[in-house]
């Protein structure tokens, strides 16, 4: 038993190991570039978003190892760029790990913007060659609120529910999002946060994206049937929208 504690300490240490950071090592040839732009309403650039590039190498026995490679901040027009040299063992489908871009948008007012969370990260798997450019651009919409009344809720059993959700363009530029008619991914609010608690419930701060088509989704379970009904509404800058739905 006297050897157990040192062994546990040793295992904890190796499970959290980190390679020598490469933050100060310049790339002079065969550079891989990760770049993009952060924008909000009306394509306005967002300054001060922090980005950090790392390489994660999961090791089942010794624990994962992480090398921090580059870090940067978006400029006054929302642009950023990171150049680095990918090692041989980091290229191709046989690479032991993967690259990851971590995004920190905590400098933005959460009452004004839909923010990427501090833990947001974007994995880059199977980087097949050097001397290539990867575009990671993002949209962080401006936030407003609508009022939603959920009326005549009469649950039969404990599985019934009645809630409102909102979905809107948000996050990574994916090229095409037919669901929202946008080039950006889908953000969402709700999913248990705005759920009827009585016969009539009013929510006066249901978040939506300004200047965008928002999907207002009524999600409910009634008579053992779950349904989701979507309504698409454009939310202008002078929003004063109030909606009402029956169970």
KASUL-V76277 format. One record per pair of residues at least 12 apart in sequence whose C-alpha atoms are under 7 Angstrom apart, sorted by the first residue. I is the first residue (numbers start at 1). GAP is how many residues later the second one is. If there is no record, write none. Layout:
i,gap
I,GAP
I,GAP
This chain:
i,gap
14,48
14,49
15,47
15,48
15,49
16,47
16,48
16,49
17,48
18,47
18,48
18,49
19,46
19,47
19,48
20,47
21,46
21,47
21,48
22,46
22,47
23,45
23,46
23,47
27,56
27,57
27,58
30,55
30,100
30,101
31,52
31,53
31,54
31,99
31,100
32,51
32,52
32,53
32,98
32,99
32,100
32,101
33,48
33,49
33,50
33,51
33,99
33,100
33,101
34,47
34,48
34,49
34,99
34,100
34,101
35,45
35,46
35,47
35,99
35,100
35,101
36,43
36,44
36,45
36,99
36,100
36,101
37,41
37,42
37,43
37,100
37,101
38,40
38,41
38,99
38,100
38,101
39,39
39,99
39,100
39,101
40,99
40,100
40,101
40,102
41,100
41,101
41,170
45,31
45,32
45,33
46,30
46,31
46,32
47,27
47,28
47,29
47,30
47,31
48,25
48,26
48,27
48,59
49,24
49,25
49,55
49,56
50,22
50,23
50,24
50,53
50,54
50,55
51,20
51,21
51,22
51,50
51,51
51,52
51,53
52,18
52,19
52,20
52,49
52,50
52,51
53,15
53,16
53,17
53,18
53,47
53,48
53,49
54,12
54,13
54,14
54,15
54,45
54,46
54,47
55,12
55,13
55,42
55,43
55,44
55,45
56,41
56,42
56,43
57,39
57,40
57,41
58,39
70,12
86,44
91,35
91,36
91,37
91,38
92,34
92,35
92,36
93,33
98,25
98,26
98,27
99,24
99,25
99,26
100,21
100,22
100,23
100,24
101,20
101,21
101,22
102,18
102,19
102,20
103,15
103,17
103,18
104,12
104,13
104,14
105,12
105,13
106,12
111,32
112,30
112,31
113,27
113,28
113,29
113,30
114,26
114,27
114,28
114,29
115,25
136,36
137,35
137,36
138,33
138,34
138,35
139,31
139,32
139,33
139,45
140,30
140,31
141,29
141,68
141,69
142,67
142,68
143,64
143,65
143,66
143,67
144,63
144,64
144,65
144,66
145,60
145,61
145,62
145,63
146,58
146,59
146,60
146,61
146,94
146,95
146,96
147,56
147,57
147,58
147,59
147,94
147,95
147,96
148,54
148,55
148,56
148,94
148,95
148,96
149,52
149,53
149,54
149,94
149,95
149,96
150,46
150,50
150,51
150,52
150,94
150,95
150,96
151,48
151,49
151,50
151,94
151,95
151,96
152,47
152,48
152,94
152,95
153,45
153,46
153,47
153,94
154,45
160,61
160,62
161,59
161,60
162,33
162,34
162,57
162,58
162,59
162,85
163,31
163,32
163,33
163,55
163,56
163,57
164,26
164,30
164,31
164,53
164,54
164,55
165,24
165,25
165,26
165,51
165,52
165,53
166,22
166,23
166,24
166,42
166,48
166,49
166,50
166,51
167,19
167,20
167,21
167,22
167,47
167,48
167,49
168,12
168,18
168,19
168,20
168,41
168,45
168,46
168,47
169,13
169,15
169,16
169,17
169,18
170,14
170,15
170,16
170,17
171,13
171,14
172,12
172,13
173,12
180,33
189,18
210,25
210,26
210,27
211,23
211,24
211,25
211,26
212,22
212,23
213,19
213,20
213,21
213,22
214,18
214,19
214,20
214,21
215,15
215,16
215,17
215,18
216,14
216,15
216,16
217,12
217,13
217,14
218,12
